[in-house]
Amino acid sequence: MTTYHRPTLPDPEFLDPAGQPFPYGHRWAGQPPENSYSVSTHPERFAPLHQVADALLEHLTSTYDVHLEQDSWFTREKPGEGTSTHRELRLTPSSPMSAPLRLAWTDFPGVVVQAGLVARLVEQQQLFPVCGCDACDDDLEHLVQELEELVLAVAEGRFHERLLTNGWQWSFTTADGGGRSSESAEGLSADIRRTATQTLSALPDGRWQPWPLKSAGKA
């Protein structure tokens, strides 16, 4: 079994309008100024997310028995304004008890993830970064960590999905015992609920199982 190694992240220096260096992630002491919204002065700072996604993909395909194929699944949040992609992939583990995963590399640049079953059925996705504007003041290392935690949790069997009376919930635990969760109160159609129930009811407490490891000698 291979071990995932994070690529070395660059540490560029960014200057404010006064020519003073500042760190993203700690830029605003209070409310961001109005002119920082809907503006991304240095979108190139998110480019390392592509390197991280590449490294994760290499780890997944070299470690697990998973089928990799080109796909077209990314849903733009704002038609006409949404980010375009130059790569969209689907990873399907050999066991139906293991969660599927989709990855997209956006031209912004950024990475989009669709994990599990219900997210695919309702066309929900997680964006890294979610927005990327100056006001959001995203910290690259924090984004990288969140991306790694989600993808590795799916592959290592620490990703959960469950249906609610009105909506659904996903959650995962991290290797150090932490975790994240998200709950959607959006109602599910009868067809989606039926499909999800058939699959999730077979999982122990809604927890997807670890992806099967690649057997020795298998390409």
Secondary structure, 3 states (H helix, E strand, C coil): CCCCCCCCCCCCCEECCCCCEECCCCCCCCCCCHHHCCCCCCHHHHCHHHHHHHHHHHHHHHHECEEEEECCCCCCCCCCCCCCEEEEEEEEECCCCECCEEEEEECCCEEEEEECCHHHHHCCCEEECCCCCCCCCCCHHHHHHHHHHHHHHHHCCCEEEEEECCEEEEEEECCCCCEEEEEECCCCCHHHHHHHHHHHCCCHHHECECCCECCCCCC
